[in-house]
Amino acid sequence: MKFVLASLMAVACMAQTWTPQISGSNASLRGINAVNSKVAFASGSGGTWLVTKDGGNTWQANKVPGAEQLDFRAVHAVDEQNVYLLSIGPGDKSRIYRTADGGSHWDLLLTNPDAKGFLDELVFWDPLHAIVLGDPVDGEFAILTTADGGKHWTRQHAPAALSGEGAFAASNSSIAVLGTSEVWFGTGGPGGARVFHSQDGGKTWRVSTTPIRNDAAAAGIFSLAFSNALHGIAVGGDYSKPPEDSKNIALTTDGGVTWTEPPARPKGFRSAIAWLPDRKAWLATGTSGSDISTDGAKSWTTFDTGNYNAFSLQWAVGPRGRIGRLTF
């Protein structure tokens, strides 16, 4: 009986796959945000943004006028009409745009005022409240919050960053929010792989270490996600290492106070992690493949060896306009 159950679980884990979709773009895609099972927005290099309104059967690829040289690493869709884009880069290359008409017109909401700054991530608690994470300036991570949908931004303060510590703008998921004011973000670089946690919208912070590797500028936490206020997973590793890279995952069962290594790991560097509530499963993806765990990260099954950067609801995006839809 135990063998039969194990075999059935293995078959279930192998049933999922990425079904390729035609994006109509060759951009490097690193941002993806699904409104629902039909509507999703993606973003990437060359000022590119994409939208599907039919579940991915067709995608429309577009560019934000005047932003053709920018790299949009983050996209957030409040609904089918109201969408935000975050570009990354030094100084004024880090910007936030918003459309209120589904992309027909875009307004520039924020240009990074600090020449030494570099914005990395943008996430929302609700349609009005959002938080932006940027690399350290003068020893402190740049943290901006808004309570009016991006019309005004307030600088928050965090504990000092370590020398060489920063954030990765890889999948817009090295920061995660929950409820109305809780937020976590992970770091990388020498001495990094730490998790910053705030329960009051970024006003005060607590910092914890993790066992994820932090021995190089390319190593650390690239993504984290929570299934509830207590249980979360952080993934990463070193993106310059081969697929066999280890020390790429950490778990918390106390809301991020402590982090431990699970008994099993995904196979190689991973840039995104997500909780699939309908499947009661964790999904990790990255440059060397995608994995799923249905037993709380006790074991992982690799179901794809393609390159994907980011994940939302049932879509993943990657280099050269790659888009895949998760099917079971």
CORJO-V138306 format. One record per residue. N is the residue number from 1. RES is the residue in one letter. PHI is phi in radians with two decimals (none if undefined). PSI is psi in whole degrees, -180 to 180 (NA if undefined). OMEGA is omega in degrees with one decimal (NA if undefined). Layout:
N,RES,PHI,PSI,OMEGA ; N,RES,PHI,PSI,OMEGA
This chain:
1,M,none,-43,178.7 ; 2,K,-1.06,-40,-179.9 ; 3,F,-1.14,-41,179.7 ; 4,V,-1.11,-45,179.6 ; 5,L,-1.09,-43,179.4 ; 6,A,-1.09,-40,-179.8 ; 7,S,-1.15,-41,178.4 ; 8,L,-1.11,-41,178.0 ; 9,M,-1.11,-40,179.8 ; 10,A,-1.12,-42,178.5 ; 11,V,-1.10,-41,179.9 ; 12,A,-1.08,-41,-178.4 ; 13,C,-1.19,-30,-176.8 ; 14,M,-1.52,-2,-173.6 ; 15,A,-1.33,-24,-176.1 ; 16,Q,-1.44,153,179.0 ; 17,T,-2.73,160,171.8 ; 18,W,-1.58,121,174.9 ; 19,T,-1.65,115,-176.6 ; 20,P,-1.10,143,175.1 ; 21,Q,-2.19,153,-177.7 ; 22,I,-1.55,115,-176.2 ; 23,S,-1.52,-27,-175.5 ; 24,G,1.35,18,-178.3 ; 25,S,-2.46,151,173.3 ; 26,N,-1.88,11,-178.2 ; 27,A,-1.20,155,170.5 ; 28,S,-1.35,114,-174.7 ; 29,L,-1.72,126,178.9 ; 30,R,-2.28,-6,177.3 ; 31,G,-2.01,136,176.8 ; 32,I,-2.64,133,177.1 ; 33,N,-2.57,121,-178.5 ; 34,A,-1.67,133,173.9 ; 35,V,-1.40,-43,178.3 ; 36,N,-2.80,-166,-175.7 ; 37,S,-1.27,-10,179.9 ; 38,K,-1.87,-37,-170.4 ; 39,V,-1.94,130,176.3 ; 40,A,-2.61,152,176.7 ; 41,F,-2.13,142,177.9 ; 42,A,-2.22,163,-179.2 ; 43,S,-2.60,160,-179.3 ; 44,G,-2.99,-155,-174.0 ; 45,S,-1.28,166,177.6 ; 46,G,1.15,30,179.8 ; 47,G,1.18,25,-170.7 ; 48,T,-1.52,139,166.4 ; 49,W,-2.44,150,-176.9 ; 50,L,-2.32,156,177.5 ; 51,V,-2.53,143,168.1 ; 52,T,-2.17,144,177.9 ; 53,K,-2.18,8,-178.3 ; 54,D,-2.31,35,177.5 ; 55,G,1.33,13,178.7 ; 56,G,1.70,1,175.6 ; 57,N,-1.06,-36,173.6 ; 58,T,-2.38,141,174.6 ; 59,W,-2.11,142,174.0 ; 60,Q,-1.90,123,179.4 ; 61,A,-1.77,134,-176.4 ; 62,N,-2.45,171,173.6 ; 63,K,-2.26,143,175.8 ; 64,V,-1.32,122,-179.1 ; 65,P,-0.98,131,-179.8 ; 66,G,1.45,-4,-177.8 ; 67,A,-2.06,23,-173.8 ; 68,E,-1.11,-19,179.5 ; 69,Q,-1.68,2,-174.9 ; 70,L,-1.66,156,-180.0 ; 71,D,-1.98,106,-178.6 ; 72,F,-1.48,104,-178.0 ; 73,R,-1.61,-13,-177.3 ; 74,A,-2.37,140,173.1 ; 75,V,-2.42,138,175.2 ; 76,H,-2.34,124,179.2 ; 77,A,-1.87,112,174.4 ; 78,V,-1.16,-42,176.0 ; 79,D,-2.77,-164,-176.6 ; 80,E,-1.20,-19,-176.2 ; 81,Q,-1.84,-38,-173.5 ; 82,N,-1.75,111,-173.2 ; 83,V,-2.37,142,179.4 ; 84,Y,-2.05,144,174.6 ; 85,L,-2.21,139,174.9 ; 86,L,-2.08,124,173.2 ; 87,S,-1.72,153,-177.9 ; 88,I,-2.01,163,179.6 ; 89,G,2.44,168,-178.5 ; 90,P,-1.22,143,174.5 ; 91,G,1.00,-128,-172.5 ; 92,D,-1.33,1,171.8 ; 93,K,-1.29,-19,175.2 ; 94,S,-1.49,112,-175.5 ; 95,R,-2.47,161,174.5 ; 96,I,-2.18,127,176.8 ; 97,Y,-2.01,155,176.5 ; 98,R,-2.46,142,170.2 ; 99,T,-2.06,143,176.2 ; 100,A,-1.97,6,-178.5 ; 101,D,-2.33,35,174.8 ; 102,G,1.28,13,175.8 ; 103,G,1.95,-1,177.6 ; 104,S,-1.17,-35,177.8 ; 105,H,-2.40,144,179.3 ; 106,W,-2.18,137,176.7 ; 107,D,-1.96,138,175.9 ; 108,L,-1.44,115,-178.0 ; 109,L,-1.60,-37,-173.6 ; 110,L,-2.61,133,168.4 ; 111,T,-2.05,128,-177.6 ; 112,N,-0.94,118,-176.7 ; 113,P,-1.40,-10,-175.0 ; 114,D,-1.77,118,-178.6 ; 115,A,-1.07,-25,179.6 ; 116,K,-1.58,-3,-174.6 ; 117,G,-1.46,164,-179.2 ; 118,F,-2.74,106,-179.1 ; 119,L,-1.43,145,-172.9 ; 120,D,-2.11,-41,-168.5 ; 121,E,-2.46,151,176.2 ; 122,L,-2.48,120,177.3 ; 123,V,-2.39,157,-175.9 ; 124,F,-2.11,141,167.5 ; 125,W,-1.43,-40,180.0 ; 126,D,-2.71,-180,-174.7 ; 127,P,-1.02,-20,-178.2 ; 128,L,-1.85,-30,-172.4 ; 129,H,-1.82,123,-177.0 ; 130,A,-2.48,165,177.8 ; 131,I,-2.41,140,178.0 ; 132,V,-2.03,136,177.0 ; 133,L,-1.98,135,176.1 ; 134,G,-2.32,162,178.1 ; 135,D,-1.07,158,-177.4 ; 136,P,-1.05,141,171.1 ; 137,V,-2.17,124,-176.8 ; 138,D,0.95,40,173.0 ; 139,G,1.48,7,-177.6 ; 140,E,-2.39,133,177.7 ; 141,F,-1.03,140,176.7 ; 142,A,-1.42,119,-179.4 ; 143,I,-2.27,119,-179.2 ; 144,L,-2.12,139,176.9 ; 145,T,-2.23,153,176.0 ; 146,T,-2.32,148,177.1 ; 147,A,-2.11,8,-178.0 ; 148,D,-2.36,34,176.6 ; 149,G,1.27,20,174.6 ; 150,G,1.75,2,177.6 ; 151,K,-1.20,-36,178.8 ; 152,H,-2.35,145,-178.4 ; 153,W,-2.21,143,-179.9 ; 154,T,-2.07,131,177.6 ; 155,R,-1.37,126,174.7 ; 156,Q,-1.83,166,-177.5 ; 157,H,-2.09,148,-178.5 ; 158,A,-2.31,165,173.8 ; 159,P,-0.97,155,-176.1 ; 160,A,-1.05,142,174.3 ; 161,A,-1.39,152,175.1 ; 162,L,-1.36,161,178.4 ; 163,S,-1.06,125,-179.7 ; 164,G,1.49,-3,-178.2 ; 165,E,-1.43,141,178.7 ; 166,G,-2.74,-170,177.2 ; 167,A,-2.08,156,-179.3 ; 168,F,-1.84,124,176.2 ; 169,A,-1.57,63,-172.0 ; 170,A,-1.79,-35,-173.7 ; 171,S,-2.60,10,-173.8 ; 172,N,0.93,33,178.9 ; 173,S,-2.38,19,169.4 ; 174,S,-1.44,7,172.5 ; 175,I,-2.30,140,-177.9 ; 176,A,-2.42,143,179.1 ; 177,V,-2.15,158,179.8 ; 178,L,-2.61,146,178.6 ; 179,G,1.14,-138,-177.3 ; 180,T,-1.87,-12,-175.1 ; 181,S,-2.71,2,-177.1 ; 182,E,-1.57,140,-177.5 ; 183,V,-2.64,144,173.7 ; 184,W,-2.25,148,166.4 ; 185,F,-2.49,148,-178.5 ; 186,G,-1.86,155,-176.1 ; 187,T,-2.16,169,177.5 ; 188,G,-2.47,-174,-177.6 ; 189,G,1.61,171,-180.0 ; 190,P,-0.96,125,-178.9 ; 191,G,1.42,-3,-177.8 ; 192,G,-1.45,-135,-173.8 ; 193,A,1.03,37,176.3 ; 194,R,-1.84,160,177.1 ; 195,V,-2.08,124,174.9 ; 196,F,-1.68,135,-175.1 ; 197,H,-2.32,130,176.4 ; 198,S,-2.25,139,177.0 ; 199,Q,-1.89,1,-177.1 ; 200,D,-2.22,39,174.6 ; 201,G,1.27,22,176.1 ; 202,G,1.71,7,-179.7 ; 203,K,-1.37,-40,177.2 ; 204,T,-2.27,152,-172.8 ; 205,W,-2.40,151,170.3 ; 206,R,-2.16,144,-175.2 ; 207,V,-2.10,136,178.8 ; 208,S,-2.25,151,175.2 ; 209,T,-1.60,158,177.3 ; 210,T,-2.30,163,178.1 ; 211,P,-1.45,3,178.4 ; 212,I,-1.18,144,-173.5 ; 213,R,-1.07,143,-178.8 ; 214,N,-2.50,39,-172.0 ; 215,D,-1.73,10,-179.2 ; 216,A,-2.78,166,179.9 ; 217,A,-1.12,-26,-178.3 ; 218,A,-1.62,6,-174.5 ; 219,A,-1.96,151,175.9 ; 220,G,2.53,-157,-179.9 ; 221,I,-1.58,126,178.7 ; 222,F,-1.88,-19,-177.0 ; 223,S,-2.80,147,171.3 ; 224,L,-2.57,153,-178.9 ; 225,A,-2.63,156,-179.5 ; 226,F,-2.24,139,174.1 ; 227,S,-1.52,-24,173.7 ; 228,N,-2.80,-171,-174.1 ; 229,A,-1.18,-16,-176.8 ; 230,L,-1.88,-37,-169.8 ; 231,H,-1.80,122,-179.8 ; 232,G,-2.56,164,177.9 ; 233,I,-2.34,138,172.0 ; 234,A,-2.03,140,177.8 ; 235,V,-2.30,165,179.3 ; 236,G,2.92,-118,-174.5 ; 237,G,2.00,-144,179.0 ; 238,D,-2.17,114,-175.0 ; 239,Y,-1.22,-10,177.3 ; 240,S,-1.61,-2,-178.2 ; 241,K,-1.62,162,179.5 ; 242,P,-1.22,172,-177.5 ; 243,P,-1.00,-19,-178.2 ; 244,E,-1.42,4,-178.4 ; 245,D,-0.89,136,179.8 ; 246,S,-1.98,-171,-176.4 ; 247,K,0.89,51,-174.2 ; 248,N,-2.04,12,-175.9 ; 249,I,-2.66,148,176.0 ; 250,A,-2.57,148,-178.6 ; 251,L,-2.06,150,169.7 ; 252,T,-2.28,144,174.7 ; 253,T,-2.14,10,-179.2 ; 254,D,-2.29,33,175.9 ; 255,G,1.33,16,177.4 ; 256,G,1.75,6,177.2 ; 257,V,-1.20,-45,177.4 ; 258,T,-2.26,151,-179.2 ; 259,W,-2.31,137,-178.4 ; 260,T,-2.32,162,175.0 ; 261,E,-1.42,137,175.4 ; 262,P,-1.37,170,179.9 ; 263,P,-1.22,-18,179.7 ; 264,A,-2.39,158,-176.9 ; 265,R,-2.29,152,166.8 ; 266,P,-1.07,160,-173.9 ; 267,K,-1.59,85,174.4 ; 268,G,1.95,-178,179.7 ; 269,F,-0.98,137,177.6 ; 270,R,-2.30,133,-176.1 ; 271,S,-1.81,-7,-179.4 ; 272,A,-2.63,143,175.3 ; 273,I,-2.34,142,-179.8 ; 274,A,-2.56,149,174.5 ; 275,W,-1.70,129,178.6 ; 276,L,-1.82,94,-173.1 ; 277,P,-1.08,-35,-179.0 ; 278,D,-1.16,-29,-178.6 ; 279,R,-1.78,-6,-175.3 ; 280,K,0.93,48,-173.9 ; 281,A,-2.45,156,172.7 ; 282,W,-1.82,139,176.9 ; 283,L,-2.17,129,177.0 ; 284,A,-2.09,141,178.8 ; 285,T,-2.47,160,-178.0 ; 286,G,-3.05,-163,-173.4 ; 287,T,-1.23,-20,-176.5 ; 288,S,-2.05,14,175.6 ; 289,G,2.49,-180,-179.5 ; 290,S,-2.28,144,-177.0 ; 291,D,-2.34,156,177.0 ; 292,I,-2.34,144,176.0 ; 293,S,-2.28,129,178.6 ; 294,T,-1.95,10,-177.3 ; 295,D,-2.23,35,177.2 ; 296,G,1.24,31,178.0 ; 297,A,1.30,18,172.9 ; 298,K,-1.27,-28,177.1 ; 299,S,-2.59,156,-179.6 ; 300,W,-2.31,141,176.2 ; 301,T,-2.06,122,175.7 ; 302,T,-1.38,123,-178.7 ; 303,F,-2.03,-2,178.5 ; 304,D,-2.73,146,179.5 ; 305,T,-2.02,15,178.1 ; 306,G,-1.40,173,-176.5 ; 307,N,-1.73,112,173.0 ; 308,Y,-2.25,146,-175.5 ; 309,N,-1.78,-37,-171.6 ; 310,A,-2.54,162,-172.1 ; 311,F,-2.54,141,174.6 ; 312,S,-2.65,125,178.9 ; 313,L,1.01,-85,176.5 ; 314,Q,-2.34,11,-179.9 ; 315,W,-1.99,146,171.6 ; 316,A,-2.23,149,179.7 ; 317,V,-2.23,157,-177.3 ; 318,G,-2.71,-161,-176.9 ; 319,P,-1.22,159,175.5 ; 320,R,0.92,41,175.6 ; 321,G,1.27,17,-176.7 ; 322,R,-1.22,130,173.4 ; 323,I,-2.37,133,175.4 ; 324,G,-2.26,145,176.0 ; 325,R,-1.92,132,-177.8 ; 326,L,-1.33,125,177.2 ; 327,T,-2.21,150,-179.2 ; 328,F,-2.08,NA,NA
